[in-house]
Amino acid sequence: MKILLPLVTATALLSGCAQGGFIDSDMERGLVGAAVGYGAAKAINGNGDRGAIIGGLAGVFCDDAGFCTRAR
């Protein structure tokens, strides 16, 4: 279970950034992060709700942390 938090956070950050440029807002990144976090948690037999919460928060705040900065 200790691997759950870093795995879900990393997965959500990478998917929430979406280098394709089609995810623009914090809400969209949060939804993608929550979905991927849930899936990642379930894949390792973890708590899906906790994975969704962590993934959603990581998706929302990834641009504020400097991970999802857009190339201008």
C-alpha positions in Angstrom: 0.0 0.0 0.0 2.9 2.4 0.5 3.6 2.4 -3.2 0.0 3.6 -3.9 0.5 7.3 -3.2 3.6 7.8 -5.4 2.3 5.6 -8.2 -1.1 7.3 -8.4 0.3 10.8 -8.1 2.9 10.2 -10.8 0.3 8.6 -13.1 -2.2 11.4 -12.6 0.4 14.1 -13.1 1.6 12.6 -16.4 -1.9 12.0 -17.7 -3.2 15.3 -16.5 -0.6 17.2 -18.4 -1.7 15.9 -21.7 0.9 17.1 -24.1 -1.6 17.0 -26.9 -3.0 20.4 -25.7 -6.6 19.3 -25.6 -7.0 19.5 -21.8 -7.0 23.2 -21.0 -8.6 23.9 -17.7 -8.0 22.8 -14.1 -11.3 21.0 -14.0 -10.5 18.9 -17.1 -7.1 18.0 -15.7 -8.7 17.1 -12.4 -11.2 14.8 -14.1 -8.6 13.0 -16.1 -6.4 12.7 -13.0 -9.2 11.3 -11.0 -10.1 8.7 -13.7 -6.5 7.6 -14.1 -5.9 7.6 -10.3 -8.9 5.4 -9.8 -7.8 3.0 -12.5 -4.2 2.9 -11.2 -5.4 2.2 -7.6 -7.7 -0.6 -8.8 -4.9 -2.1 -10.9 -2.8 -2.6 -7.8 -5.8 -3.7 -5.7 -5.8 -0.4 -3.8 -8.6 1.9 -2.6 -10.2 3.3 -5.8 -11.8 6.3 -4.0 -8.5 7.3 -2.4 -6.8 6.9 -5.8 -9.4 9.1 -7.5 -9.0 11.8 -4.8 -5.2 11.8 -5.0 -5.3 11.7 -8.8 -7.9 14.5 -9.1 -5.9 16.8 -6.8 -2.7 16.0 -8.7 -4.4 16.8 -11.9 -5.8 20.1 -10.7 -2.6 21.4 -9.2 -0.1 20.0 -11.7 0.2 23.3 -13.6 0.6 25.3 -10.3 3.5 23.0 -9.4 5.1 23.6 -12.7 4.6 20.1 -14.2 2.0 21.1 -16.8 3.3 24.4 -18.2 2.2 25.0 -21.7 4.7 25.9 -24.3 3.9 29.4 -25.6 
